[in-house]
Amino acid sequence: MRWAWFRIGAAVTGCSGIVAGFIVNVDRAARQGHSPVVVLTNYFSLFTIVSTTLAAVTLIVAASWAMRHPGSRREPLGIALAVAAVTGPVLLLGLVYNMLLRDLPSAVALGDSVGIAMLDTYAADVLHVVLPIYFVLDLLLAPRRRALPWWTLIALMGYPLVWTVYTMIRGERVANPDGTTPWWYPYPFLDPHGAGGYPSAFAYIGAILVAFLAIGTMIILIGRYRDRRAARHGAPAAHGPLVA
């Protein structure tokens, strides 16, 4: 039951980061004369924001199930799979941001007020530091997580693939808010209009999918290790056999 409250706390914290980031984007859009509607749709099309939203919803659902079913019984396969499916994107976002993007200069950020700058820092740290750390802890310590069978690795790739297809199709149909181009992609490396064209964009997409495959494999391995370790120590097993 206690871990359910940790999950609720993480979900609320993630939502606060989304709200803080949205306020920052609205403020910057107003200063640049961009349409609030365009800002809204573009913001909630970002992989970071979509992933955090799905993570918050998933954590709330998982916590709600745990509160309705107190005890030591493992969580259902559907909940375990959903938690794993949002864990991968959040962890990858944390790795990429902290290794490659942290402290990169932003021209539009130079005009931020003190309050907006603080909100921007808060949003970045919540979405790319706090949540990834929480999901590592959840992966390693959550007491009722169920080990996943290997076939779920394909399912873990589903959301990133769907988002990628959506983004590549939408990118050609949405104009840049600043009016410079009739297309808009949330991340420069996905823009096929750059120097490398579509080959470069697809190369990045391929590398990202490989990264998701590696993270998904790690998530399954850790879950199966924890399940075997629990069985050796006499902990209650998940209902039903663990499918290879």
PADO-637201 format. One record per atom (N, C-alpha, C): x, y, z. Coordinates in steps of 0.001 Angstrom, whole numbers, padded with zeros to 6 digits, always signed. Example, Ala and Ser with C-alpha at 12.3 -4.5 7.8 and 13.67 -1.06 7.14 Angstrom:
<pts>
+013190-005690+007800+012300-004500+007800+013200-003300+007800+012850-002250+007080+013670-001060+007140+012900+000030+007870
</pts>
This chain:
<pts>
+000826-001214+000000+000000+000000+000000+000860+001264+000000+001978+001218+000740+002837+002402+000826+003376+002791-000543+003755+001792-001348+004315+002125-002662+003283+002753-003578+002022+002455-003357+000971+003090-004148+001005+004604-003961+001280+005048-002742+001372+006484-002492+002609+007083-003150+003693+006319-003219+004866+006783-003954+004525+007001-005429+003757+006069-005989+003368+006191-007394+002454+007394-007611+001541+007623-006698+000672+008791-006812+001494+010069-006706+002444+010099-005771+003309+011267-005635+004117+011538-006898+004628+010473-007514+005396+010629-008753+004501+011141-009876+003264+010640-009946+002328+011082-010978+002000+012568-010823+001720+012984-009594+001401+014399-009337+002606+015279-009659+003795+014830-009279+005011+015592-009573+005209+015734-011079+005000+014634-011807+005120+014689-013263+004137+015670-013873+002897+015664-013391+001882+016597-013902+002269+018039-013609+002874+018274-012442+003302+019639-012116+004391+020109-013085+005254+019183-013508+006271+019533-014492+005662+019870-015842+004625+019124-016226+003932+019402-017487+003301+020788-017451+002629+021096-016340+001974+022405-016198+003000+023536-016216+004106+023349-015500+005149+024380-015472+005710+024621-016872+005979+023541-017596+006492+023679-018953+005497+024351-019881+004219+024068-019678+003189+024680-020516+003123+026189-020273+003205+026600-019014+003195+028031-018705+004379+028725-019376+005535+028082-019324+006728+028643-019972+006500+028797-021476+005962+027769-022105+005745+027820-023550+004708+028864-023944+003651+029010-023141+002637+030023-023432+003231+031420-023311+004042+031633-022276+004676+032936-022098+005599+033266-023271+006397+032310-023680+007318+032558-024795+006558+032766-026096+005476+032010-026285+004679+032157-027493+004041+033537-027560+003582+034025-026421+002963+035352-026387+003980+036421-026756+005216+036272-026265+006261+037249-026569+006643+037226-028044+006500+036047-028669+006890+035905-030068+005707+036045-031019+004517+036243-030470+003338+036425-031301+002816+035152-031926+003080+033998-031316+002601+032730-031842+001179+032451-031376+000468+031655-032134-000909+031292-031798-000939+030390-030568-001748+030723-029564-001855+029857-028373-002349+028452-028711-003233+028347-029711-003759+027031-030097-002647+026163-030674-001821+026768-031521-000696+026034-032113+000283+025608-031026+000542+026515-030090+001445+026199-028981+000912+025020-028185-000396+025027-027918-001023+023954-027148-000872+022603-027843-001217+022551-029131-001147+021274-029854+000289+020809-030036+001197+021735-030309+002599+021347-030471+003196+020859-029153+002868+021537-028070+003410+021162-026766+002989+019752-026387+001718+019447-026600+001229+018126-026231+001464+017083-027329+002302+017446-028299+002788+016475-029275+004246+016119-029031+004889+016809-028087+006280+016507-027758+006375+015136-027102+007416+014399-027448+007587+013064-026886+007704+013122-025366+008390+014149-024867+008545+014295-023417+007193+014448-022733+006346+015284-023293+005061+015586-022664+004099+014416-022808+004054+013807-023984+003186+012647-024172+003612+011518-023241+004919+011271-023161+005431+010192-022311+005123+010444-020841+005306+011691-020398+005040+012011-018997+003555+011901-018688+002718+012326-019609+001266+012216-019410+000858+010756-019282+001348+009919-020197+001029+008491-020128+001579+007870-018846+002775+008310-018448+003374+007774-017213+002526+008125-015998+002054+009369-015935+001240+009796-014798-000066+009009-014735-000713+008849-015878-001972+008092-015917-001731+006646-015492-000662+006055-016008-000350+004664-015687-000069+004481-014198+000682+005392-013623+000999+005296-012192-000258+005426-011337-001165+006300-011735-002418+006458-010996-003250+005179-011074-003323+004598-012265-004087+003351-012441-003461+002231-011602-002133+002121-011657-001446+001073-010894-001640+001268-009396-001551+002520-008946-001741+002795-007520-003174+002501-007100-004124+002837-007951-005536+002575-007641-005788+001082-007501-005196+000283-008409-005364-001177-008296-004779-001683-006984-003593-001193-006624-002940-001655-005399-003764-001314-004165-004404-000155-004172-005210+000238-003022-006498-000584-002928-007002-000996-004074-008227-001808-004067-007930-003269-003764-006647-003664-003924-006256-005062-003695-005053-005116-002761-005246-004761-001499-004124-004812-000554-003647-006240-000344-002414-006371+000031-001851-007700+000251-000553-007848-000494-000183-009077-000783+001099-009353-001430+000944-009882-002845-000294-009965-003323-000501-010497-004677+000130-009560-005707+000815-010157-006694+001468-009357-007723+000431-008631-008589+000834-007496-009159-000074-006735-010003-000372-007500-011291-001520-007259-011920-001885-007966-013151-000887-007701-014280-000865-008598-015238+000059-008457-016360-000172-007144-017104-001436-006755-017275-001724-005520-018001-001110-004298-017338-001218-004216-016019-000634-003084-015304+000887-003149-015363+001448-004338-015154+002900-004486-015217+003435-004083-016584+002720-004466-017635+003145-004131-018995+003031-002631-019235+001953-002016-018738+001773-000578-018922+002866+000207-018200+003189-000198-016979+004255+000489-016230+005587+000342-016961+005873-000847-017464+007122-001059-018208+007143-000227-019486+005979-000110-020143+005905+000620-021413+006194+002104-021248+005851+002678-020093+006163+004099-019873+007526+004274-019216+008039+003225-018597+009360+003316-017970+010442+003550-019012+010401+002803-020116+011418+002936-021161+011548+004350-021699+010454+004982-022159+010556+006360-022667+011064+007351-021627+010594+007242-020397+011036+008187-019363+012542+008038-019099+013017+006796-019046+014449+006585-018819+015285+007099-019986+014828+006851-021212+015593+007324-022368+015618+008849-022418+014498+009472-022095+014463+010936-022061+015463+011473-021047+015523+010830-019892+016467+011262-018879+017907+011129-019339+018222+010009-019979+019591+009786-020450+019986+010789-021527+019117+010972-022518+019445+011868-023629+019581+013308-023146+018646+013734-022311+018687+015125-021847+019945+015398-021021+020234+014539-020083+021346+014804-019173+022712+014579-019810+022769+013736-020844+024036+013481-021516+024305+014447-022664+023225+014911-023341+023428+015679-024567+022818+017077-024564+021743+017290-023829+020982+018527-023996+021033+019481-022809+021442+019013-021650+021445+019882-020463+022374+021083-020681+021871+022240-020287+022632+023503-020328+022916+024002-021741+022254+023435-022757+022405+023992-024099+021714+025351-024146+022340+026355-024781+021739+027693-024804+020469+027728-025637+019522+028545-025228+018273+028733-025956+018053+030222-026147+017930+030638-027417+017799+032074-027707+016532+032651-027082+015431+031925-027185+014170+032449-026669+014187+032546-025148+014993+031692-024486+015056+031705-023022+015731+032963-022492+016480+033666-023342+017173+034870-022893+016201+035963-022480+014988+035921-023016+013991+036936-022692+013068+036548-021559+013329+035407-020907+012466+034950-019814+012598+035852-018592+011464+036057-017929+011513+036720-016627+012090+035752-015609+012362+036240-014403+012916+035378-013359+011955+034234-013044+010662+034555-012950+009668+033531-012632+009573+032464-013707+009568+032882-014969+009488+031919-016075+010747+031079-016145+011892+031689-015891+013150+030928-015892+013140+029868-014799+012593+030209-013639+012504+029240-012548+011556+028094-012916+010423+028430-013539+009491+027391-013962+010120+026487-015018+010902+027085-015919+011560+026303-016963+012543+025311-016347+013328+025773-015389+014283+024889-014704+013548+023787-013952+012470+024165-013273+011685+023182-012520+011132+022111-013455+010537+022540-014577+009953+021581-015519+011022+020639-016066+012159+021195-016457+013231+020370-017019+013729+019353-016009+013907+019774-014769+014424+018862-013747+013404+017787-013373+012139+018169-013297+011110+017174-012972+010986+016134-014079+010900+016602-015321+010646+015696-016437+011861+014863-016823+013068+015389-016587+014265+014702-017080+015204+014193-015991+014909+014517-014741+015752+014043-013646+014921+013305-012595+013939+014007-012035+013151+013430-010946+012387+012188-011400+011639+012294-012504+010853+011143-012955+011723+009955-013373+012801+010169-014144+013662+009016-014449+014214+008333-013204+014619+009123-012214+015121+008516-010968+014013+007712-010300+012796+008273-010272+011696+007530-009656+011470+006197-010377+011473+006214-011708+011175+004980-012437+012281+003943-012279+013512+004384-012085+014573+003426-011754+014264+002762-010420+013874+003571-009438+013536+003029-008123+012328+002100-008197+011332+002479-009004+010151+001635-009153+010523+000294-009781+011400+000347-010776+011841-000872-011446+012581-001798-010488+013367-001211-009599+014208-002014-008710+013526-002393-007392+012597-001549-006923+012117-001715-005561+010617-001922-005404+009814-001563-006371+008356-001694-006215+008014-003127-005824+007337-003328-004700+007198-004670-004131+006266-005613-004884+005381-005097-005725+004392-005989-006323+004488-006048-007848+005617-005617-008404+005783-005672-009856+005875-007114-010315+005249-007388-011418+005241-008731-011997+006318-008833-013077+007014-009934-013112+007980-010167-014188+007249-010319-015511+007867-009847-016582+007226-009876-017893+007810-010977-018765+006956-011658-019536+007462-012634-020514+008164-011916-021662+009003-012646-022386+009812-012010-023426+008993-011461-024589+007810-012036-024842+007023-011533-025970+006573-010086-025751+006565-009632-024503+006133-008261-024239+007141-007231-024734+008349-007675-025101+009337-006736-025637+008786-006044-026886+008024-006777-027699+007405-006189-028888+006386-005130-028472+005609-005427-027441+004609-004472-026978+005253-003203-026443+006428-003337-025811+007109-002167-025263+007567-001206-026357+007700-001708-027581+008112-000862-028696+006921-000157-029346+005709-000531-028954+004517-000029-029622+004356+001473-029529+004398+002013-028311+004171+003458-028161+005218+004302-028899+006529+004023-028759+007496+004830-029517+007266+004785-031025+006883+003615-031543+006619+003509-032978+005415+004340-033387+004349+004251-032611+003137+005018-032918+003423+006515-032873+004142+006958-031842+004465+008382-031751+005328+008815-032937+006282+008000-033338+007164+008358-034457+006378+008501-035748+005497+007552-036015+004681+007626-037231+003803+008874-037190+003153+009117-036063+002303+010304-035906+003101+011579-036162+004303+011661-035589+005110+012867-035702+005588+013102-037125+006011+012040-037804+006512+012201-039174+005392+012581-040134+004193+012096-039891+003050+012465-040744+002598+013889-040424+002499+014191-039142+002026+015511-038716+003006+016613-039093+004295+016286-039063+005304+017301-039318+005137+018021-040648+004695+017312-041656+004517+017914-042983+003214+018693-043101+002352+018570-042118+001022+019175-042204+000821+020338-041235+001873+020640-040460+001779+021719-039478+002879+022730-039758+002489+023994-039887+003477+025036-040166+004253+025389-038913+005482+025815-039104+006293+026283-037989+005618+027512-037367+005484+027557-036049+004815+028705-035412+005438+030057-035747+006743+030084-036051+007372+031368-036362+007182+031777-037817+006490+030926-038602+006162+031272-039980+007268+031075-040984+008386+030502-040588+009522+030369-041505+009379+029206-042470+008667+028153-042082+008518+026979-042943+007087+026454-042859+006624+025780-043912+005278+025187-043874+005257+023827-043198+006333+023458-042547+006389+022198-041799+006955+022484-040408+006732+021528-039494+007255+021678-038133+007462+020306-037512+008687+020066-037059+009021+018825-036368+009507+019186-034966+009071+018461-033955+009404+018843-032576+010886+018739-032252+011610+017913-033023+013039+017741-032766+013784+017841-034090+014864+018644-034155+015564+018879-035420+016039+017604-036112+016451+016592-035336+016992+015380-035956+015923+014572-036692+014651+014884-036468+013578+014201-037196+013169+014947-038463+013660+016157-038630+013263+016993-039760+013941+016509-041046+013176+015966-042002+013779+015468-043242+014190+016585-044197+013907+017833-043844+014274+018961-044694+015678+019466-044383+016345+018836-043425+017703+019229-043091+018700+018730-044112+019967+018923-043815+021028+018577-044763+021032+017094-045114+020733+016250-044148+020777+014813-044405+019535+014242-045037+018458+015027-045083+017218+014556-045689+016589+013400-044916+015767+012635-045630+015092+011502-045002+016071+010418-044512+017170+010136-045246+018108+009125-044722+018613+009463-043321+018932+010733-043080+019415+011131-041763+018316+010973-040716+017098+011415-041054+015987+011302-040102+015714+009844-039757+015709+008980-040782+015430+007564-040525+016578+006883-039773+017792+007373-039982+018928+006826-039224+018768+007129-037741+018355+008352-037433+018108+008713-036028+016966+007884-035452+015914+007720-036248+014773+006927-035775+015215+005497-035489+016028+004938-036381+016523+003576-036173+017357+003471-034906+018219+004467-034668+019060+004452-033467+018208+004551-032206+017173+005376-032255+016295+005535-031094+015546+004236-030815+015076+003575-031864+014352+002318-031668+015274+001232-031109+016523+001232-031539+017488+000285-030972+017686+000579-029486+017746+001867-029136+017886+002239-027726+016680+001762-026920+015484+001910-027483+014285+001427-026797+014308-000089-026652+014815-000766-027662+014924-002223-027599+015861-002635-026470+016976-001922-026350+017945-002237-025294+017358-001962-023909+016676-000825-023758+016082-000492-022468+014964-001464-022122+014145-001820-023116+013082-002794-022877+013639-004139-022434+014724-004553-023061+015368-005810-022667+015854-005737-021228+016446-004606-020864+016924-004420-019491+015764-004478-018499+014649-003846-018831+013480-003837-017942+012976-005258-017712+012894-006035-018786+012408-007414-018653+013392-008259-017857+014682-008089-018136+015693-008857-017405+015644-008576-015906+015528-007306-015560+015482-006947-014137+014233-007523-013487+013103-007447-014169+011863-007992-013614+011942-009491-013412+012516-010194-014350+012628-011651-014238+013637-012043-013151+014704-011251-013031+015670-011512-011957+015009-011329-010598+014244-010245-010453+013567-010001-009181+012562-011115-008874+011889-011620-009910+010910-012684-009703+011598-013962-009219+012726-014311-009849+013455-015514-009433+014013-015352-008015+014525-014146-007739+015070-013892-006406+013982-013981-005338+012798-013449-005639+011692-013520-004693+011267-014962-004457+011273-015760-005534+010881-017165-005400+011867-017924-004507+013162-017590-004642+014160-018259-003813+014003-017912-002335+013465-016709-002081+013298-016274-000693+011890-016540-000164+011104-017277-000945+009796-017690-000474+008712-016635-000581+008910-015600-001391+007885-014567-001573+006753-015137-002415+005524-014591-002289+004403-015081-003087+004675-014888-004570+004431-015892-005364+004680-015833-006799+003524-015167-007511+003805-014657-008684+002741-014082-009504+001774-015188-009907+000532-014830-010068-000473-015805-010457-000195-016263-011893-000182-017526-012107+000067-018063-013438+001542-018224-013710+001893-019088-014636+003318-019315-014930+003933-018145-015654+005218-017974-015466+005951-016952-016194+006308-017505-017557+005727-016895-018594+005945-017391-019959+007309-016968-020429+008037-017854-021069+009390-017537-021530+009366-016563-022684
</pts>
